[in-house]
Amino acid sequence: MSTENISSQHTQLEPEPEQTPPPQAQKRAAGHVDLLNGSYISTLVKFSIPLTLSFLINMAYSLIDRWFISRLGTDAIAAIGLGDQMNFLVFTLGSGFSMGTGIIVARRIGEGNREKANYTATQAIIFMLVTTVLLTVVLQLMLPFVLAKFGASPNVSALAQAYLSAILFGFSGNLLSFQINAIVRSTGNPVYPTIILVLTTVINAILAPIFIFVFNMGMYGAGLATASAQLIGCAINIYSIINGKAGIQLQLKGFRFDRAIIWSVLLLGIPSSIQMFSVSITRIAIFKMVAQFGENIMAAYTLGMNVDFIVFMFVFAVGVAVEIATGQNIGAKKFERVFGYHKAGIKILLGVIAVLGTLIFFFGSHFTAMYSNNPIVIEETQKYFHVSVFAYLAFAVGIVSARVISGAGSAYFSLAIVAGSILLLQLPLIYILCNVVHWNQVGIWIGSAGGYGLFSIIALVSVYSKKWMQAKV
């Protein structure tokens, strides 16, 4: 089918009567959502709700730790912020591979080839297990050297090292669970990963105060509680997939690594990792610029970003849903539905952001007061909110658009859009407003918002260029 013939189908966004999916595609686990049929908004909402819940629950790991750690002082809050930057950095090294696997599995599901989807999943899970164990050892050895590059005070760095050295014990389990959850979602089941995350978050909430205060382990105890919960969740995930309860059937008999499959996943995963790595590098650079204004501003930025991430979880959930829907519908050759899901995703997020943005603008200081009674931190966080809320919709449009492109398998195009926007546009803009124009930390807040605006324009134009539609997966 030529590009012209594909493009001509996009003028009709409402689906035509659908054919019955092949028998392989009808074998579904509980919680499955049919992304190949039905109305765009209702289907996307049904898929996105458990995704949003799972992302918010996942975020609760750090919020729980931060609530308990905040009782140890402002330096401890700043150390958690520093730890988050480092944790996000190392997480990107493996999460891209999971995203690449999910894209391929979604395409195979759309084609009705569940056996090939299971085979790809098996190869990817075993590969992730082996590589993350080796990576954990390397990261433990490099931790002091990497933290020294952030420019924080010695006390903040020491607290961050204690937290991260414990977190790394659960690093392999966390990434392996992320891999399994991404695969299960790509089959059309967003419910199972949510159940696992609810369980592990409850475990973390129970263990955190015990390790931090009862055993007097402080920052190390917060990290150890999270790592323990992640390892327990991973064990449950492994048990579920071995017994076929997660909708994926591992093919372990006579297992040997299939280089072609691993390479295909890497071809999609590497640009996804680089894309996330570029985001991580930008965040680190921003955090380093924030650090020059002292611990109060670092704490304000950390707390402000926590609220931003609550909004971003809704954006990421809809974005992932659109990405999976894109992969499945391209596999099923229902190209017009890809654009229908893109528009539906933006409409949904417009409503969500209108509500959340208003609440944060007027009442964000109440959240800050839960974690700090420092009036400077509360005031600076409120200034941050009064800028950041205006970037939420732009960020949403950019993410949903980029997810369409990556879901189609055009990973390098998506990489160019995201990494190019934040590294070549957003980061220089932040630096200029902060250090050249001398708007200080306010320049950082405004530059971040302006960068997201540029990102949204580039991503939206790229979607409707349709250059990504012929990607081979």
C-alpha positions as CSV (number, residue, x, y, z in Angstrom):
1,M,0.0,0.0,0.0
2,S,1.4,3.3,-1.0
3,T,1.8,6.3,1.3
4,E,-0.7,8.2,-0.8
5,N,-3.3,5.4,-0.4
6,I,-2.8,5.3,3.4
7,S,-3.0,9.1,3.7
8,S,-6.3,9.2,1.8
9,Q,-7.9,7.1,4.5
10,H,-7.3,9.7,7.1
11,T,-10.0,12.1,6.0
12,Q,-12.6,9.8,7.6
13,L,-11.9,9.7,11.3
14,E,-15.0,7.7,12.3
15,P,-14.4,3.9,12.0
16,E,-16.1,1.9,9.3
17,P,-17.8,-1.4,10.4
18,E,-15.1,-3.6,11.8
19,Q,-14.4,-7.2,10.9
20,T,-14.2,-9.9,13.6
21,P,-10.6,-10.2,14.9
22,P,-8.7,-13.4,14.1
23,P,-9.1,-16.2,16.7
24,Q,-5.6,-15.6,18.1
25,A,-6.6,-12.1,19.1
26,Q,-9.7,-13.2,21.0
27,K,-7.7,-15.0,23.7
28,R,-7.9,-12.2,26.3
29,A,-7.1,-12.0,30.0
30,A,-9.4,-10.3,32.5
31,G,-9.1,-6.6,32.3
32,H,-8.6,-6.5,28.5
33,V,-9.7,-3.4,26.6
34,D,-10.5,-3.7,22.9
35,L,-8.5,-0.9,21.2
36,L,-9.4,-2.0,17.7
37,N,-13.1,-1.3,17.8
38,G,-15.5,1.1,19.4
39,S,-15.6,4.9,19.9
40,Y,-12.3,6.7,20.5
41,I,-12.9,8.7,23.7
42,S,-14.8,6.0,25.7
43,T,-12.2,3.3,24.7
44,L,-9.3,5.6,25.5
45,V,-10.8,6.6,28.9
46,K,-11.5,2.9,29.8
47,F,-7.8,2.1,29.0
48,S,-6.4,5.3,30.5
49,I,-8.1,5.2,33.9
50,P,-6.2,2.1,35.3
51,L,-3.0,3.4,33.6
52,T,-3.4,6.8,35.4
53,L,-4.1,5.0,38.7
54,S,-1.0,2.8,38.2
55,F,1.2,5.8,37.4
56,L,-0.1,7.8,40.4
57,I,0.4,4.8,42.6
58,N,3.9,4.4,41.3
59,M,4.5,8.1,42.1
60,A,3.2,7.4,45.6
61,Y,6.5,5.5,46.3
62,S,8.4,8.8,46.3
63,L,5.6,10.8,47.9
64,I,5.5,8.4,50.8
65,D,9.2,8.5,51.3
66,R,9.2,12.3,51.0
67,W,6.4,12.7,53.6
68,F,8.4,10.7,56.2
69,I,11.8,12.1,55.2
70,S,10.5,15.7,55.3
71,R,10.4,15.2,59.1
72,L,14.2,15.1,58.9
73,G,14.6,18.7,57.6
74,T,15.1,20.8,54.5
75,D,18.4,19.1,53.5
76,A,16.6,15.8,53.5
77,I,13.9,17.1,51.1
78,A,16.6,18.5,48.8
79,A,18.5,15.1,49.0
80,I,15.3,13.3,47.9
81,G,15.1,15.8,44.9
82,L,18.7,15.0,44.1
83,G,18.0,11.3,44.4
84,D,15.0,11.6,42.1
85,Q,17.2,13.0,39.4
86,M,19.7,10.2,39.7
87,N,17.0,7.5,40.0
88,F,15.3,8.8,36.9
89,L,18.7,8.8,35.1
90,V,19.5,5.2,35.8
91,F,15.9,4.1,35.2
92,T,16.1,5.5,31.6
93,L,18.9,3.0,30.8
94,G,16.4,0.1,31.0
95,S,13.0,1.5,30.5
96,G,13.6,2.3,26.8
97,F,14.0,-1.4,26.2
98,S,10.7,-2.1,27.8
99,M,9.0,0.5,25.6
100,G,10.6,-1.1,22.5
101,T,9.2,-4.4,23.6
102,G,5.8,-3.0,24.1
103,I,5.7,-1.5,20.7
104,I,6.5,-4.8,19.0
105,V,4.1,-6.8,21.2
106,A,1.3,-4.3,20.4
107,R,2.0,-4.6,16.7
108,R,1.9,-8.5,16.9
109,I,-1.4,-8.3,18.9
110,G,-2.9,-6.1,16.2
111,E,-1.9,-8.5,13.6
112,G,-3.5,-11.4,15.5
113,N,-0.2,-13.2,16.1
114,R,-0.3,-13.9,19.8
115,E,2.2,-16.7,19.6
116,K,4.8,-14.3,18.2
117,A,3.9,-11.8,20.8
118,N,4.6,-14.4,23.6
119,Y,7.9,-15.3,21.9
120,T,9.0,-11.7,21.8
121,A,7.9,-11.1,25.4
122,T,9.9,-14.2,26.6
123,Q,13.1,-13.0,24.9
124,A,12.8,-9.5,26.2
125,I,12.1,-10.5,29.9
126,I,15.1,-12.9,30.1
127,F,17.3,-10.3,28.5
128,M,16.2,-7.6,30.9
129,L,16.8,-9.9,33.9
130,V,20.4,-10.6,32.9
131,T,21.4,-7.1,32.0
132,T,19.8,-5.3,35.0
133,V,21.6,-7.5,37.5
134,L,25.0,-6.6,35.8
135,L,23.9,-3.0,35.6
136,T,23.1,-2.8,39.3
137,V,26.6,-3.8,40.3
138,V,28.1,-1.1,38.0
139,L,25.8,1.6,39.4
140,Q,26.6,0.8,43.0
141,L,30.3,1.3,42.3
142,M,29.8,4.6,40.3
143,L,27.3,6.2,42.7
144,P,29.7,8.4,44.7
145,F,31.4,9.7,41.5
146,V,28.1,10.5,39.8
147,L,26.5,12.3,42.8
148,A,29.6,14.5,43.1
149,K,28.8,16.0,39.7
150,F,25.4,17.5,40.8
151,G,27.0,20.4,42.7
152,A,24.9,20.0,45.9
153,S,26.3,20.6,49.4
154,P,28.2,17.8,51.1
155,N,25.4,17.0,53.5
156,V,22.7,16.8,50.8
157,S,25.0,14.6,48.7
158,A,25.7,12.3,51.6
159,L,21.9,11.9,52.4
160,A,21.2,11.3,48.7
161,Q,23.9,8.6,48.5
162,A,22.4,6.8,51.5
163,Y,19.0,6.8,49.9
164,L,20.1,5.7,46.5
165,S,22.5,3.0,47.7
166,A,19.4,1.3,49.2
167,I,17.2,2.0,46.2
168,L,19.6,0.2,43.9
169,F,19.0,-3.1,45.7
170,G,15.6,-3.1,44.1
171,F,16.7,-1.7,40.8
172,S,16.7,-5.1,38.9
173,G,13.3,-6.0,40.3
174,N,11.9,-2.6,39.5
175,L,13.0,-2.6,35.8
176,L,11.9,-6.2,35.4
177,S,8.5,-5.4,36.7
178,F,8.4,-2.4,34.4
179,Q,9.2,-4.7,31.5
180,I,6.5,-7.2,32.4
181,N,3.9,-4.4,33.0
182,A,4.7,-2.8,29.6
183,I,4.2,-6.1,27.8
184,V,0.9,-6.8,29.6
185,R,-0.4,-3.3,28.8
186,S,0.5,-3.8,25.2
187,T,-1.7,-6.8,24.9
188,G,-4.6,-4.5,25.9
189,N,-4.7,-5.2,29.7
190,P,-4.0,-2.1,31.8
191,V,-5.7,-3.6,35.0
192,Y,-3.2,-6.2,36.0
193,P,-0.2,-3.8,36.4
194,T,-2.4,-1.6,38.5
195,I,-3.1,-4.4,41.0
196,I,0.6,-5.2,41.4
197,L,1.4,-1.5,42.0
198,V,-1.3,-1.1,44.6
199,L,0.1,-4.1,46.5
200,T,3.7,-2.9,46.4
201,T,2.8,0.6,47.4
202,V,0.9,-0.6,50.4
203,I,4.0,-2.7,51.3
204,N,6.2,0.4,50.9
205,A,3.9,2.5,53.1
206,I,4.1,-0.1,55.9
207,L,7.9,-0.6,55.7
208,A,8.9,3.1,55.3
209,P,8.1,4.4,58.8
210,I,9.4,1.2,60.4
211,F,12.8,1.4,58.7
212,I,13.1,5.2,58.9
213,F,12.0,5.7,62.5
214,V,11.7,2.4,64.4
215,F,15.0,1.1,63.2
216,N,16.4,4.7,63.0
217,M,17.8,4.1,59.5
218,G,16.8,7.6,58.1
219,M,17.4,8.1,54.4
220,Y,18.8,4.6,53.9
221,G,15.6,3.1,55.5
222,A,13.4,5.1,53.1
223,G,15.3,3.6,50.1
224,L,15.3,0.1,51.6
225,A,11.6,0.2,52.1
226,T,11.0,1.1,48.5
227,A,13.5,-1.5,47.2
228,S,11.9,-4.2,49.3
229,A,8.5,-3.5,47.9
230,Q,9.8,-3.5,44.4
231,L,11.5,-6.9,44.8
232,I,8.3,-8.4,46.3
233,G,6.3,-7.0,43.3
234,C,8.8,-8.4,40.9
235,A,8.5,-11.9,42.5
236,I,4.7,-11.7,42.2
237,N,5.0,-10.7,38.5
238,I,7.3,-13.5,37.7
239,Y,5.0,-16.0,39.4
240,S,2.0,-14.6,37.5
241,I,3.6,-14.9,34.0
242,I,5.0,-18.3,34.6
243,N,1.5,-19.5,35.5
244,G,-0.1,-17.6,32.6
245,K,-2.2,-15.4,34.8
246,A,-1.1,-12.1,33.3
247,G,-2.2,-12.8,29.8
248,I,1.4,-13.6,28.6
249,Q,2.6,-17.2,28.1
250,L,6.4,-17.6,28.5
251,Q,8.1,-19.9,26.1
252,L,10.9,-21.2,28.2
253,K,11.3,-24.8,26.8
254,G,14.7,-25.0,25.0
255,F,15.2,-21.3,25.5
256,R,18.0,-19.6,23.6
257,F,18.5,-15.9,23.0
258,D,17.2,-14.9,19.6
259,R,19.6,-12.3,18.3
260,A,17.2,-11.0,15.7
261,I,14.4,-10.4,18.2
262,I,16.7,-8.8,20.7
263,W,18.2,-6.6,18.0
264,S,14.7,-5.6,16.8
265,V,13.7,-4.6,20.4
266,L,17.0,-2.7,20.8
267,L,16.5,-0.8,17.6
268,L,13.2,0.6,19.1
269,G,14.4,0.6,22.6
270,I,17.7,2.5,22.2
271,P,16.2,5.6,20.7
272,S,13.5,5.4,23.4
273,S,16.2,5.2,26.1
274,I,18.1,8.1,24.5
275,Q,14.9,10.1,24.4
276,M,14.3,9.5,28.1
277,F,18.1,10.0,28.8
278,S,17.9,13.4,27.1
279,V,15.0,14.3,29.3
280,S,17.0,13.1,32.3
281,I,20.1,15.2,31.3
282,T,17.9,18.2,30.9
283,R,16.4,17.7,34.4
284,I,19.9,17.3,35.9
285,A,21.1,20.5,34.2
286,I,18.0,22.4,35.4
287,F,18.5,21.0,38.9
288,K,22.1,22.1,38.9
289,M,21.0,25.6,37.9
290,V,18.4,25.6,40.7
291,A,21.1,24.4,43.2
292,Q,23.0,27.7,42.8
293,F,20.2,29.5,44.6
294,G,20.4,27.4,47.8
295,E,18.6,24.6,49.6
296,N,15.3,26.6,50.0
297,I,14.9,27.0,46.2
298,M,16.0,23.4,45.7
299,A,13.3,22.2,48.1
300,A,10.7,24.5,46.4
301,Y,11.6,23.1,43.0
302,T,11.5,19.5,44.3
303,L,8.0,20.0,45.8
304,G,6.8,21.9,42.8
305,M,7.9,19.1,40.4
306,N,6.1,16.6,42.6
307,V,2.8,18.4,41.9
308,D,3.7,18.7,38.2
309,F,4.3,15.0,38.1
310,I,0.8,14.3,39.4
311,V,-0.5,16.2,36.3
312,F,2.1,14.5,34.1
313,M,0.9,11.1,35.2
314,F,-2.5,11.8,33.6
315,V,-0.6,12.9,30.5
316,F,1.7,9.9,30.4
317,A,-1.3,7.5,30.9
318,V,-3.2,8.9,28.0
319,G,0.0,9.0,25.9
320,V,0.8,5.4,26.6
321,A,-2.8,4.4,25.8
322,V,-2.5,6.3,22.5
323,E,0.9,4.6,21.8
324,I,-0.5,1.1,22.3
325,A,-3.6,1.9,20.3
326,T,-1.5,3.2,17.5
327,G,0.6,0.0,17.4
328,Q,-2.4,-2.3,17.5
329,N,-4.4,-0.4,14.9
330,I,-1.5,-0.1,12.5
331,G,-0.9,-3.9,12.9
332,A,-4.6,-4.4,12.1
333,K,-4.3,-1.9,9.2
334,K,-6.9,0.4,10.7
335,F,-4.9,3.6,10.0
336,E,-7.8,6.0,10.3
337,R,-8.2,5.1,14.0
338,V,-4.7,6.3,14.8
339,F,-5.7,9.9,14.1
340,G,-9.0,9.4,15.9
341,Y,-7.2,8.3,19.0
342,H,-4.7,11.2,18.7
343,K,-7.5,13.8,18.7
344,A,-9.4,12.0,21.5
345,G,-6.3,12.0,23.7
346,I,-5.9,15.7,23.4
347,K,-9.6,16.4,24.1
348,I,-9.5,14.2,27.3
349,L,-6.3,15.9,28.6
350,L,-7.7,19.4,27.9
351,G,-10.5,18.7,30.3
352,V,-8.3,17.1,33.0
353,I,-5.7,19.9,32.8
354,A,-8.4,22.6,33.0
355,V,-9.5,21.2,36.4
356,L,-6.1,20.3,37.9
357,G,-4.4,23.5,36.6
358,T,-7.0,25.7,38.3
359,L,-6.7,23.8,41.6
360,I,-2.9,24.0,41.6
361,F,-2.8,27.7,40.7
362,F,-5.0,28.7,43.6
363,F,-4.4,26.0,46.2
364,G,-0.9,24.6,45.4
365,S,0.6,26.2,48.6
366,H,-1.6,23.9,50.7
367,F,0.3,20.9,49.2
368,T,3.7,22.6,50.0
369,A,2.6,23.2,53.6
370,M,2.2,19.4,54.1
371,Y,5.9,18.9,53.6
372,S,7.5,22.1,54.9
373,N,6.7,24.9,57.3
374,N,9.5,27.0,55.9
375,P,7.8,30.3,54.7
376,I,10.4,30.8,52.0
377,V,9.9,27.3,50.6
378,I,6.2,27.8,50.5
379,E,6.4,31.2,48.8
380,E,8.9,30.1,46.2
381,T,6.9,26.9,45.4
382,Q,3.8,29.1,44.9
383,K,5.7,31.3,42.4
384,Y,6.7,28.1,40.6
385,F,3.1,27.0,40.3
386,H,1.9,30.3,38.9
387,V,4.2,29.7,35.9
388,S,4.2,25.9,35.5
389,V,0.4,25.4,35.2
390,F,0.4,27.3,31.9
391,A,2.7,24.7,30.4
392,Y,0.6,21.7,31.1
393,L,-1.5,21.7,28.0
394,A,1.4,22.3,25.7
395,F,3.3,19.4,27.4
396,A,0.2,17.2,26.9
397,V,-0.1,17.9,23.2
398,G,3.6,17.2,22.7
399,I,3.5,13.9,24.6
400,V,0.4,12.5,22.9
401,S,1.8,13.5,19.5
402,A,5.2,12.0,20.1
403,R,3.5,8.8,21.4
404,V,1.6,8.4,18.1
405,I,4.9,8.5,16.3
406,S,6.8,6.1,18.6
407,G,3.8,3.7,18.7
408,A,4.0,3.4,14.9
409,G,7.6,2.2,15.4
410,S,9.3,5.4,14.1
411,A,11.4,5.6,17.2
412,Y,14.2,7.7,15.7
413,F,11.8,10.3,14.5
414,S,10.2,10.5,17.9
415,L,13.7,10.8,19.4
416,A,14.5,13.7,17.1
417,I,11.4,15.6,18.1
418,V,11.7,15.1,21.9
419,A,15.4,15.3,22.4
420,G,15.8,18.1,19.8
421,S,13.1,20.2,21.5
422,I,14.4,20.0,25.0
423,L,18.1,19.9,24.4
424,L,18.3,22.4,21.6
425,L,15.4,24.7,22.5
426,Q,14.2,24.4,26.1
427,L,17.5,24.0,27.9
428,P,19.2,27.0,26.1
429,L,16.1,29.1,26.7
430,I,16.2,28.3,30.4
431,Y,19.9,29.1,30.6
432,I,19.5,32.5,28.9
433,L,16.6,33.6,31.0
434,C,18.3,32.4,34.2
435,N,21.9,33.5,33.7
436,V,22.0,36.0,30.9
437,V,18.7,37.9,31.4
438,H,19.3,37.3,35.2
439,W,15.7,36.4,36.0
440,N,17.3,33.8,38.4
441,Q,15.0,30.9,39.4
442,V,11.9,32.6,37.9
443,G,13.8,32.5,34.5
444,I,14.1,28.7,35.0
445,W,10.4,28.3,35.5
446,I,9.5,30.5,32.5
447,G,12.1,28.9,30.3
448,S,10.7,25.4,31.1
449,A,7.2,26.5,30.2
450,G,8.3,28.1,27.0
451,G,10.3,25.0,26.0
452,Y,7.2,22.9,26.3
453,G,5.3,25.2,24.1
454,L,7.9,24.8,21.3
455,F,7.9,21.1,21.8
456,S,4.1,20.9,21.4
457,I,4.2,22.8,18.1
458,I,7.0,20.6,16.6
459,A,5.3,17.4,17.7
460,L,1.9,18.3,16.4
461,V,3.2,19.4,13.0
462,S,5.2,16.1,12.8
463,V,2.1,13.9,13.4
464,Y,0.3,15.4,10.5
465,S,3.3,15.3,8.2
466,K,2.6,11.5,8.2
467,K,6.3,10.7,7.5
468,W,6.3,8.1,10.3
469,M,3.6,5.8,9.0
470,Q,5.8,3.4,7.0
471,A,8.0,2.3,9.9
472,K,8.7,-1.4,9.9
473,V,8.2,-3.3,13.2
